[in-house]
Amino acid sequence: MRSQPARRPVDHVFHALAHPARVRVVEQLGRGPASVTELAAPAQMSLPAFMQHLKVLEQAGVVRSDKAGRVRTYHLEAAPLVEASGWLAQQRRMWERRLDQLDEYVRSMKELEDEG
């Protein structure tokens, strides 16, 4: 049995963003820090289930939390999102090059067809 390759940090970010509830949290934190209560208010789930989503985001490094008394406040961490954005940009450049090569190939084949 083959072992799975080690997960890269960007893998954790994409996993963390793979659920709509977690994406909403990231969007909300993009507007500024928020308490668990504020983040959970729009969610249609139990608080324990919502806390699991926050845990996934925190483990991926997408958010961090601070506790002051009884209030836990979450903050967005930009670095992992910037890394994921860079990875996506790199993939886009690669696919644009490949599609340009395919386009050139199709054009050359069409020219050969038109000559023949």
Secondary structure, DSSP 8 states (H G I E B T S, - for coil): --------HHHHHHHHTTSHHHHHHHHHHTT--EEHHHHHTT-SS-HHHHHHHHHHHHHTTSEEEEEETTEEEEEE-HHHHHHHHHHHHHHHHHHHHHHHHHHHHHHHHHHHHHH-
